[in-house]
Amino acid sequence: MIKRIIAAGLAFGLLSGAASAQVILSAETGPPGTVPFTATTTLAEIAAGAGVADMQVADSQTLTNSLQNVAEGKTDVSAAPLILTFLMSRGAGPYAKLGKEKGAELASKVQALHTFNYGGFGLYAYDSASVKGWEDVAGKTILNGPPRGGALTHGRGILKLVSGVEDGKDYKGVQLNWGQMPKTITDGSVDAMMLPVTFPDARITRSLSAGNITLWSVPKEIWEGEAMQKYTKAPGTGSMTFPLSDLAPIEGLTIVSEDGMWRSPTTLGAEVVNASMDFETAKALTKAMLENVDTFLTKAPYMGTTQVGSVGVGLCGPIPLKYHPGAIAAYEEAGITVPDCAKP
């Protein structure tokens, strides 16, 4: 795993005349070229420039661990898929060892600054590989996520719904830390990848150096079926659909859909902090985000559909995560109504 510490006030070349940041915060996020990475590092850049905080960002982290670090007070800020807050609150999935009581206790110590979505999910493979679509997954070796966490949960779940296969039974799933994936993708040791994707996707773009790639959308019939529609309404999950004609072509990449529409589930997430974070710091961080929504949405081509700046995306219902009181104050001062169900 590659781990880098980014001192926001230095790494982003901020003007020397910017106000001096008041606090130093530790932060964790996903690998470069992903929505979590861009969301967290953009917040760090803006916070430093506004004199709110200097954020030291460790990237390429497994967010399952990062969420627990925030809950335990070891890290101040982290990107987190909402499904992980749901699982932690129940002591389930990757948090089974915590138990229900401890998991619920830790989940109650995490609160949100703002929410967003992470992009879609897709099956893709080199054109030279044996996988030529969803029907070819059985019996193959598939890179389907990090060792644990929301991406792996979704990768396995989507393959089961679309291809009817189970990891370890019908195919061999390979799990690696994000920093190890590029080498495995390009060296041919797996037959295909079932991973989060953005548009454009940095992981795919880099991998095109080793050959042409095909990416498959969820087939329309399966997408409209009861099982998939139920899946996209599960805790921490949403849906992503758009015309492929909206995308700029990338040489070497073919995206397959029977009617020219991209369809896939999407992970809903949030920038989270420990509930003990100072009210004024949480308020200032959220205010900085609200005043710079356009910066978030244009920071990378894939950020335009992430819904940064929207309120309550994915919260309420079975998701236990609530907004930090400081964040609520920032929204309300901006004239934005926070749903009661998203308040602590």
C-alpha positions as CSV (number, residue, x, y, z in Angstrom):
1,M,0.0,0.0,0.0
2,I,1.2,3.5,-0.9
3,K,0.7,5.9,1.9
4,R,1.4,9.6,1.4
5,I,1.0,12.5,3.9
6,I,-0.2,15.7,2.2
7,A,0.3,18.9,4.2
8,A,-2.6,20.9,2.6
9,G,-1.0,24.3,3.1
10,L,2.1,23.3,1.2
11,A,1.0,20.7,-1.3
12,F,-1.6,22.8,-3.0
13,G,0.5,25.9,-3.6
14,L,-1.7,28.2,-1.8
15,L,-1.0,31.9,-1.8
16,S,1.4,33.0,0.9
17,G,-1.1,35.7,1.8
18,A,-3.8,33.3,2.9
19,A,-5.0,33.5,6.4
20,S,-3.1,31.4,8.9
21,A,-5.0,28.1,9.7
22,Q,-6.2,27.8,13.2
23,V,-6.0,24.1,13.8
24,I,-4.2,21.0,12.5
25,L,-6.4,18.1,11.5
26,S,-5.5,14.5,10.5
27,A,-7.5,13.1,7.6
28,E,-7.7,9.8,5.7
29,T,-9.1,9.1,2.2
30,G,-8.9,6.7,-0.8
31,P,-6.4,6.5,-3.6
32,P,-5.6,9.3,-6.0
33,G,-7.9,9.5,-9.0
34,T,-11.0,8.7,-7.0
35,V,-13.9,10.7,-5.7
36,P,-13.0,10.2,-2.0
37,F,-9.5,11.4,-2.6
38,T,-10.5,14.5,-4.6
39,A,-13.3,15.3,-2.1
40,T,-11.0,15.2,0.9
41,T,-8.0,16.9,-0.7
42,T,-10.2,19.7,-2.1
43,L,-11.6,20.2,1.4
44,A,-8.1,20.3,2.7
45,E,-7.1,22.9,0.1
46,I,-10.1,25.1,0.7
47,A,-9.8,24.8,4.5
48,A,-6.1,25.9,4.5
49,G,-6.8,28.7,2.1
50,A,-9.7,30.0,4.3
51,G,-7.5,29.8,7.4
52,V,-9.8,27.2,8.9
53,A,-7.4,24.3,9.3
54,D,-4.3,22.6,8.0
55,M,-5.3,19.0,7.1
56,Q,-2.6,16.3,6.9
57,V,-4.2,13.8,4.5
58,A,-3.1,10.2,4.3
59,D,-4.3,8.7,1.0
60,S,-4.8,5.2,-0.4
61,Q,-6.4,4.1,2.9
62,T,-9.0,1.4,3.3
63,L,-12.0,3.4,4.4
64,T,-13.4,0.7,6.5
65,N,-10.4,1.2,8.8
66,S,-10.5,5.0,8.4
67,L,-14.1,5.2,9.6
68,Q,-13.2,3.2,12.7
69,N,-10.2,5.5,13.3
70,V,-12.5,8.5,13.2
71,A,-14.9,6.8,15.6
72,E,-12.1,6.0,18.0
73,G,-10.7,9.5,17.8
74,K,-7.5,8.5,16.1
75,T,-8.2,10.5,13.0
76,D,-10.1,13.8,12.7
77,V,-11.6,13.6,9.2
78,S,-12.3,10.9,6.7
79,A,-14.3,10.0,3.6
80,A,-16.7,7.2,4.4
81,P,-19.2,5.2,2.4
82,L,-22.5,5.4,4.2
83,I,-22.9,1.6,4.1
84,L,-20.0,1.3,6.5
85,T,-21.7,3.5,9.1
86,F,-24.8,1.2,8.8
87,L,-22.6,-2.0,9.2
88,M,-20.6,-0.5,12.1
89,S,-23.8,0.4,14.0
90,R,-24.8,-3.2,13.8
91,G,-21.5,-4.8,14.4
92,A,-21.8,-6.5,11.1
93,G,-19.8,-7.2,8.0
94,P,-16.2,-5.9,8.4
95,Y,-17.1,-4.8,11.9
96,A,-18.4,-8.2,13.1
97,K,-15.5,-8.5,15.6
98,L,-16.6,-5.4,17.3
99,G,-20.0,-6.9,18.2
100,K,-23.3,-5.1,18.0
101,E,-22.9,-3.1,21.3
102,K,-19.4,-1.8,20.6
103,G,-20.2,-1.1,17.0
104,A,-23.3,0.9,17.9
105,E,-21.2,2.9,20.4
106,L,-18.5,3.7,17.9
107,A,-21.0,4.6,15.1
108,S,-22.7,7.1,17.4
109,K,-19.4,9.0,17.7
110,V,-19.2,9.7,14.0
111,Q,-21.0,12.7,12.3
112,A,-21.1,14.1,8.8
113,L,-20.0,17.4,7.4
114,H,-21.4,16.8,3.9
115,T,-22.4,14.0,1.6
116,F,-21.7,13.0,-2.0
117,N,-21.7,9.9,-4.3
118,Y,-18.6,8.0,-5.3
119,G,-19.4,7.2,-8.9
120,G,-20.5,3.9,-10.4
121,F,-19.4,0.3,-10.6
122,G,-18.5,-1.7,-13.6
123,L,-17.1,-4.9,-14.9
124,Y,-14.2,-4.4,-17.3
125,A,-11.4,-6.5,-18.9
126,Y,-8.7,-6.2,-21.5
127,D,-10.0,-7.1,-25.0
128,S,-7.4,-9.9,-25.1
129,A,-8.8,-11.5,-21.9
130,S,-11.2,-14.4,-21.7
131,V,-14.0,-12.3,-20.1
132,K,-16.2,-10.9,-22.9
133,G,-19.1,-9.7,-20.7
134,W,-21.1,-10.5,-17.6
135,E,-21.9,-14.0,-18.8
136,D,-18.2,-15.0,-18.8
137,V,-17.4,-14.4,-15.1
138,A,-18.1,-17.9,-13.8
139,G,-14.9,-19.9,-13.3
140,K,-12.7,-16.8,-13.7
141,T,-10.4,-14.8,-11.5
142,I,-11.8,-11.4,-10.7
143,L,-10.3,-8.4,-8.9
144,N,-13.3,-7.2,-7.0
145,G,-12.0,-4.7,-4.4
146,P,-9.9,-4.1,-1.3
147,P,-9.7,-6.7,1.4
148,R,-12.8,-5.4,3.0
149,G,-15.2,-2.4,2.9
150,G,-18.0,-0.9,0.8
151,A,-16.3,-1.4,-2.6
152,L,-15.8,-5.1,-2.0
153,T,-19.4,-5.5,-0.7
154,H,-20.8,-3.8,-3.8
155,G,-18.5,-5.7,-6.2
156,R,-19.6,-9.0,-4.9
157,G,-23.3,-8.0,-4.7
158,I,-23.4,-6.6,-8.2
159,L,-21.7,-9.7,-9.7
160,K,-24.2,-11.9,-7.9
161,L,-27.2,-10.0,-9.2
162,V,-26.0,-9.6,-12.8
163,S,-23.9,-12.8,-13.4
164,G,-25.5,-15.1,-10.7
165,V,-22.1,-15.9,-9.2
166,E,-20.7,-16.0,-5.7
167,D,-17.2,-15.2,-4.7
168,G,-15.2,-18.3,-3.7
169,K,-17.9,-20.6,-5.1
170,D,-18.4,-19.7,-8.7
171,Y,-15.3,-17.5,-9.3
172,K,-12.1,-16.6,-7.5
173,G,-12.3,-13.1,-6.1
174,V,-9.0,-11.3,-5.6
175,Q,-8.8,-8.5,-3.0
176,L,-5.9,-6.0,-2.8
177,N,-5.2,-2.7,-1.3
178,W,-5.8,0.1,-3.7
179,G,-2.2,0.9,-4.2
180,Q,-1.5,-2.7,-5.3
181,M,-4.2,-2.9,-7.9
182,P,-2.6,-1.1,-10.9
183,K,0.2,-3.8,-11.2
184,T,-2.3,-6.6,-10.9
185,I,-4.6,-5.1,-13.5
186,T,-1.9,-4.8,-16.1
187,D,0.1,-8.0,-15.4
188,G,-2.7,-10.3,-16.5
189,S,-2.9,-12.2,-13.3
190,V,-6.7,-11.6,-13.1
191,D,-9.2,-12.1,-15.9
192,A,-11.3,-9.1,-15.2
193,M,-12.0,-6.3,-12.7
194,M,-15.3,-5.5,-10.9
195,L,-14.5,-2.2,-9.3
196,P,-15.7,1.3,-8.7
197,V,-15.5,3.5,-11.8
198,T,-15.7,7.2,-12.5
199,F,-16.1,8.9,-15.8
200,P,-13.3,9.3,-16.8
201,D,-11.7,6.7,-14.6
202,A,-8.0,7.2,-13.7
203,R,-7.4,3.5,-12.9
204,I,-8.8,2.5,-16.3
205,T,-7.0,5.2,-18.2
206,R,-3.6,4.3,-16.7
207,S,-4.3,0.6,-17.5
208,L,-4.9,1.3,-21.2
209,S,-1.1,1.4,-21.6
210,A,-1.2,-2.4,-21.5
211,G,-4.0,-2.8,-24.1
212,N,-7.5,-1.9,-25.1
213,I,-10.2,-2.3,-22.4
214,T,-14.0,-2.9,-22.5
215,L,-16.3,-1.7,-19.7
216,W,-19.8,-3.1,-19.4
217,S,-22.8,-1.3,-18.0
218,V,-25.5,-3.3,-16.1
219,P,-27.8,-4.7,-18.7
220,K,-31.2,-2.9,-19.0
221,E,-33.3,-5.9,-18.3
222,I,-31.5,-6.7,-15.0
223,W,-31.3,-3.0,-14.1
224,E,-35.1,-2.7,-14.3
225,G,-35.7,-6.0,-12.5
226,E,-37.0,-6.1,-8.9
227,A,-33.8,-7.4,-7.4
228,M,-31.6,-4.7,-8.8
229,Q,-34.1,-1.9,-8.0
230,K,-34.2,-3.2,-4.4
231,Y,-30.4,-3.3,-4.3
232,T,-30.1,0.4,-5.4
233,K,-32.4,1.4,-2.5
234,A,-30.3,-0.5,0.1
235,P,-28.5,1.5,2.9
236,G,-25.7,3.6,1.4
237,T,-26.6,2.8,-2.2
238,G,-28.0,4.8,-5.0
239,S,-28.4,4.6,-8.8
240,M,-26.4,6.2,-11.6
241,T,-27.8,6.5,-15.1
242,F,-26.8,8.8,-18.0
243,P,-26.3,8.8,-21.8
244,L,-22.9,7.5,-22.9
245,S,-23.1,10.3,-25.5
246,D,-22.4,12.7,-22.6
247,L,-18.9,11.3,-22.2
248,A,-15.8,12.3,-24.2
249,P,-14.4,9.3,-26.0
250,I,-11.2,7.8,-24.6
251,E,-8.9,6.0,-27.1
252,G,-8.7,2.3,-26.3
253,L,-11.8,2.2,-24.1
254,T,-15.1,0.8,-25.3
255,I,-18.2,1.1,-23.0
256,V,-20.9,-1.4,-23.8
257,S,-24.6,-0.8,-23.2
258,E,-27.4,-2.1,-25.4
259,D,-29.1,1.2,-25.7
260,G,-26.4,3.8,-25.1
261,M,-27.2,4.4,-21.4
262,W,-24.9,3.8,-18.5
263,R,-26.5,2.0,-15.6
264,S,-25.0,1.0,-12.3
265,P,-25.4,1.3,-8.6
266,T,-23.4,4.0,-6.9
267,T,-21.9,4.3,-3.4
268,L,-23.2,7.1,-1.3
269,G,-20.7,8.6,1.1
270,A,-19.8,11.5,3.4
271,E,-17.0,13.4,4.8
272,V,-17.1,12.4,8.5
273,V,-15.6,13.6,11.7
274,N,-15.7,12.6,15.3
275,A,-18.7,14.0,17.2
276,S,-16.4,15.6,19.6
277,M,-15.0,18.0,16.9
278,D,-15.2,21.6,18.0
279,F,-18.5,23.2,16.9
280,E,-16.8,26.2,15.3
281,T,-14.3,24.0,13.4
282,A,-17.1,21.8,12.0
283,K,-19.1,24.8,11.1
284,A,-16.2,26.5,9.4
285,L,-15.3,23.4,7.3
286,T,-18.9,23.0,6.1
287,K,-19.2,26.7,5.4
288,A,-16.0,26.6,3.3
289,M,-17.4,23.6,1.3
290,L,-20.7,25.5,0.7
291,E,-18.9,28.6,-0.5
292,N,-16.8,26.6,-2.9
293,V,-19.2,23.9,-4.3
294,D,-18.1,24.8,-7.9
295,T,-14.5,24.1,-7.0
296,F,-15.5,20.6,-5.8
297,L,-17.6,19.9,-8.8
298,T,-14.9,21.0,-11.3
299,K,-11.8,19.8,-9.5
300,A,-11.7,16.7,-11.7
301,P,-13.8,15.7,-14.7
302,Y,-15.5,12.9,-12.7
303,M,-16.6,15.2,-9.9
304,G,-19.4,16.8,-11.8
305,T,-22.0,14.2,-10.9
306,T,-21.1,13.8,-7.2
307,Q,-23.8,16.0,-5.7
308,V,-21.4,17.9,-3.4
309,G,-23.4,20.7,-1.9
310,S,-26.7,18.7,-1.7
311,V,-28.1,18.1,1.7
312,G,-29.2,14.7,3.1
313,V,-28.0,12.5,0.2
314,G,-28.4,8.9,1.5
315,L,-29.0,9.9,5.1
316,C,-32.0,9.0,7.3
317,G,-33.9,5.7,7.1
318,P,-31.6,2.8,8.2
319,I,-28.4,5.0,7.9
320,P,-27.5,6.0,11.5
321,L,-25.2,8.9,10.4
322,K,-26.3,12.4,11.4
323,Y,-24.8,15.8,10.6
324,H,-22.5,17.4,13.1
325,P,-24.2,20.3,14.9
326,G,-21.6,22.7,13.5
327,A,-22.4,21.5,10.0
328,I,-26.1,22.0,10.6
329,A,-25.5,25.6,11.7
330,A,-23.5,26.3,8.5
331,Y,-26.3,24.9,6.3
332,E,-29.0,26.8,8.1
333,E,-27.0,30.1,7.9
334,A,-26.8,29.5,4.2
335,G,-30.6,29.1,4.0
336,I,-30.5,25.4,3.5
337,T,-32.9,23.2,5.3
338,V,-31.5,20.1,7.0
339,P,-34.0,17.2,7.3
340,D,-34.9,16.5,11.0
341,C,-34.0,12.9,10.5
342,A,-30.4,13.9,9.7
343,K,-30.0,15.9,12.9
344,P,-28.6,14.3,16.0
